[in-house]
Amino acid sequence: MQNYVYKIFNLKNMNHSFQSQWDTFFPNKVPISQYLVQYFTNSWFRIHSLPESKRYADTTEEYELLLNRHNQIITDCFGENTPIFIVSGHYFSLSDMDQAYDPIFNIQYKFHLEKEINLTQTNPEDYDDEENLFFKPCSTEVNWKPNIHNDLLKKIADDKVKAFMISFKQNIIVAPYDGGIDLIIFDDTKRNALRDKYKNWLSPRADGL
């Protein structure tokens, strides 16, 4: 499993840290992108990055379209200059702990280490055949502005980084992936309005994936 490594800074006990707010809003849920859809099925919908559900961009024009779509809908979700957390992390086992932070690539943020999660204990149905597997979340608080985070969005689209964005104030989670964006919006009115606005970007599949 690929490890993701960032510029890491120690996190003090902060009342409004990512971890404290996540634990308050979503107790007993792990902050990993792959689980968000199953956690929040009733508040979720997905858009695809490219026409005809093409997964990966190959040309400059396709990357431009992908980034335009992502910036447009994320801005509609959060608004401009809104404080959000970007949350990522990496997996490791006890046997490779010493190598867990070796740099593999760089992204532009200064991440704070959060408390590690033993996935073998918290999600045994998914990891029962593994040696003790851990996930170390990392978070950083930034402002959302269109096109400022294009490097991150492009790396997620190319499956080089996994990360999601969250505004606790607005109660919205935006989780880009290599193929589209999962949007978790707990306000029914706002979620339905965005689904209608971007209906041409929705998956044609009956399950919305």
Steps between C-alpha positions, in 0.01 A plus 500: 500500500635838404602732782424872478740737669474870570674787674402407855460727800402406855144584595435667835178444691277747321128538572425545133746250358385269226510193723295650782231622261492175301458298821218731609313498169570141393588278798612145421569584136848501349603803290594306186356589159409144403252466788312826454244375249396205716487717813285771347301334224186707558688831471724408208517545127779470244604694195739376234801704394473448127225440240381144444644409841856489367719433800836661425595811307748447214526843342547859609141571400368214713699615803365851451144369484553281807640785706227738384233252608664437836558865580148596399313245708732524802458877502123454483529271802731704720492852359815707458749569780335240722719331764515126439713207606683291244539149639730232373724239656690181442485132589775309677555180693728441795753332274543807279450770761857624465441571132150644543611861451752458221422769242339362185368826360428852617186706518485859600336481843635480854310209650446424868521142619183372662457197724579173324215251446542123530286388206535133588315574824253764383410337166574128544256405221727679250842423645467169686762329280761774550760544768414799714438769242491863604387823339653831603269790403654836418312829480554862411267798520488723193259731321319373194559719196442396138812377320727539803489127570533376142824314568327294768191439285713389205705259713182350643357467148818318395474269805826631648342641816191413702335781696168656582381846605257585777325806640361421842320834510314423180486126570625412152759244393656510153700190407661509155628171362649373174187537289283755672391645833289356780297779660348452845260782581278457804269789409235337279405823324857588404584145398193470276564841344858402410389162366255681272754762393761238409268224378696469177811407699333225704576134450255326265507193725195422710710485817657841431857364498 
